[in-house]
Amino acid sequence: MDRTELAATLRMWRERISPSDVGLPAGLRRRTPGLRREEVAHLAGVSVDYLVRLEQARGPYPSEVVLGTLARALRLSEAERDHLFRLAGVSPPGAGRIRGAVRPSVRRLFDRFADVPAMLVDAKTDVLAWNPVAAALLGDYSAVPHAERNVAWQAFLGGGGRTWMDTADRERISGHLVADLRRATARYPDDPGLRGLIGALLAGSPRFTDLWARRDVEEHQSERKTIHHPDLGEIVLDCDHLRLDQDDQVLIVYSAEPGTPSARALELLRAVADGRGPAVPTAGPPGVGRSGA
């Protein structure tokens, strides 16, 4: 582990990102270029003290999980991510591993979906990115520990919030999630993150265990879902899954029919996300029980 070079590189990468790149306000008293340490730590799901120690060349050996979250928070390219891993003395993710990095072109595409809730997930349903409208609708994933920023984990092990979706929708989507993970195990039999997730779900959720035993492999398709928002009431949304085959990732986009009450609810959520409207509480962790991802 090259602590000195790792520290300098992390600082340089942090300072080159503007707040607007990650949906944060610039503010009037920003005395440092790029993002503050607090902002990167929040996005990556690590403590500020942990990041400070890394940037001061006195930090511990980061794990693969922490390195992956830092790479996503800093919007690193695949080459930069691999360099980060090597500086930390860790082998970069290789062939047969689920891709968690977001390509710059995919990031640009994702950023175009500013007016509707959007999320990007990988093959094991880790949430790689979400926009402010999605946070206003489903909850802010940056407030959730990184290990729990996973749609399947939230669906079967997360607490609270599961009354936000109709029972029939929740059961159907739970089945889709399990089928997605079953297919992923065939594509990535040696991925340690996927193995760990499946093990945790089998150990902690009888409902997941029952669905897993069915060995369903149907593909999760786009569909219409009804969300019962505690402040906005019933919102009927079309949920489209745009598959990025090269990366084995899925861009999930929510929309509503024009002129409907659901469309007006989305307009309110956009105003909240832009800071133009009153805050709409999103208590509890996000997850399939609430979002129907």
N, C-alpha and C positions, 0 to 999 in steps of 0.2 A: 504494500500500500504506500503510494507516494503522497503523503499527507500534504506537503507543501504545494505540489502541483495540483492536487485535487482541490485544495482550498482556493487557490488563485483561479482555477477554471470555473468552479462553482460561482465565485463572485462575478467573473466576467459574464457568464451565461445569465446570471440574475439581472445584471445591470443593462443588458441589451434588450430586455423585454419591456415594452411599455404597458402601463396599467390597462389601457384600452384593449390590448391583445388578449387579455384574460377576463374582460368584462368588468374591470374595476375603475372607479372614478380616479382621475389624476389628482384631484385635491389642489389646494392653494399653497400648502406648506411642505411640498415634497422637496427635500433637500438632497436626495440621492437620485442618480439616474436609474431608470428601470424600476424594478419591484423592490419593495422593502423585504427584509428577512421575514418579518411577520407574515407578509402576504404569501411568500413562497412556502413557508412552513404550513400555513393554513391550507393552501392548495394541495400540498403533498401529504397532509395528514401526519406531520411530525411536530415535535415541540420546537419552539423558537430557540430554546437553549441548545437543543441537539444540532440545529442548523448553524448556530453561532459557533459551536465547537468545531464543526466540520470546516467552516470558513476561516477559522483561526488555527487550522492545522493541529488541533489537539482532540479531535473527535474519535469515537470508537470505530471499529470496522463496520461499515454499513452492510446490511443484509441485501440479498437480491431484491426482496420486496421493496425496501426503502429506496434502493437505487432506481428501480422501475418507476416508483411514484415521483421521485425527483426528476427523472427524465421526462415524464409527462407534464409535470408542473412547469418545467423550464422549456417545454416545447422543443426538445432535442430531436434532431434527425437520427436515423438509425446509426449512421457512422459516429455521431456525437454520443449517442447512448452507449455504443460499444466502447468508446474511449473512456467514458465515465466509469464503466464497469472495470476496465483494465486498470485505471488509476487507483481504484479501490481494492485492487488485488483479487477481483472476482472475474471468472470467465463469463463473457457475454452470452446471452441466450443464443443457442445454436439451433440447428435443424431439428425438427420434431417438437419444438416448443411453441406454445401459443404466442402469437404476436401481440404484444401490448403497446408497442410504439405506434404513434399516430403519424403517418406520413404528412409532410407539409401540404401536399395537394389535397389530402383528405381534410386536413385542418381548415384549409381555405374553403372547401366545399361546406364543411360543417358550419363555418362562420356565416355563410350565406343564409342559413335558416335562423334569422334573427327575430322573425315575427311569430314563430310558432314554437311550441316546446319540442326540443330535440335532444337526443342522447346518442352516444356512441358506445357500443359494447363489444367486447371481444368474444372469442369462441367459448369461453367458460362463464360468460355473462358478467365479467367485471365491467364496471362503468368507467370508461376511459375519459369521457368528456360529457358535459351537459351545459346548456345555455341558461341565461337568467330566467327566461320564461318557463323552462322546465323546472327550475328551482322554485319559482312562484307557484307552480301547479303541484309538484310532487314532493318538494322538500329539497333542501340544499345538501348535496352529497359531501361538500367540504366540511360539514359539521359532523360527519359520520367517520368513525375510525376506518383507516384504509382497508383493513381486513374484512370489513363489513360492506364495502362499496361494491356489492355484487347483487344482481337482481335475484338470483336463486337463493342466496344466503338470506336476503331480506324476506323472501317469500316464505321460507320454511323455518328460519331460526330467528328472524327479527321480531321484536315485540311491538305491539300496538299498531294502530292505523289500518287494520285489515278490514274494517267495516266500510272503507271508502269505496269498495267495489261490490257489485252484485255477487251473491254466492255462486251462481252459475258461471259468471265470468271468471271468478277467482279459481274455481276448480278446473275450468277448461284451460286457463292460462298456466296453472301449475303443471298440468299434464304436458303442455307444450314445452315448458322449461325443462322438465325431466327428460323429455325426448331429445331436446337440443343437447343436453349434457351427455346423454347416451351416445349420440352420434359423434360428439366431440371426443369421447374416449376411444373411439375407433380411429379417428384421425390423429390423435395425440396420445398414444398409449404410455409414453414416457414423460409426459409433462408433469413435474412435481406439484405445481400449483393446482392443476385439475385434480390430481389424485388426492391432494389434501382437502380440497373442497368437497369432493364426493365422500371422503371418509368422515368429514365433519357432519355432513347432511345425514348420512346413514346413522351416525352415532346419536344425533340430536333430534331427528324428526321422524317419528313413526309414519307420518303421512308421506314424506319423501320415500321412505323405505318401501311402503306399499306400492307407490307409483313406479319406483325403480325396478321392482320385481316383475312388472308387466313387460318390460323390455320394448316399449313403444319407441319408434324412431320416426314418427311423422314429423314433417317439417313445419316449423312455426311460421304461419302465414300472416299477412296483413289482415286486420279485422276491425270491427267497430266495437268500442267499449264504452261503458257508462261508469263515470266516476262521480261519487257523492262527496262533493267538496263541503267541508263543514261551514264555510262562509258563503260560497257561491251556489250551493245547492247542486242539482244534478247537471252534469256536463257530459254530453254525448259526443265522443270524438272518434274520428277515423285514425287508426294507428297503423302506419305504413312502415314496413321493414325493407330498407334499401340495402341490399347485400353488396359488400365490397369483397369480391371473390379473391383478389390478389392478397388481401390482408386477413381474410377470414374474419371480418368484422361486420357489424350491422349498424347502420344509421337508422334510428327509430324516430319517426316524425309524427306528431299529433296535429290534426287539423279538424275544423268544424265546417259544416255546411254554411255558406253565407246567408245572412239574414235570420239565423236561428238564435234562440237564447244562448246556446252553447258558443256561438261565434261572438256574441256580446260578452260572455264570460271570459273568453280568450283575450278580447280587447282590454278588459279590465286587468287581466294578468300581465299583459304587455305593459300597461301603464305602471303597474306595481314594479315590474322588472326594470323599467326605465327611470323609476323614481318619481313618476308623475302622478301616482295614485296612492291611496291609503294602503298601509301594509295589510296583507292578507296572511294570517297565521298559517304556518305549515308545520304544526307540532308533530313530533315523532319522526323516526327515520323514514326515508323514502324506500320504496320497494314494490314488488309486484302486487302486494295486497292493496296498495294505494294506487300505484301508477298503471298497473296492467301492462308493464313493459314486456 
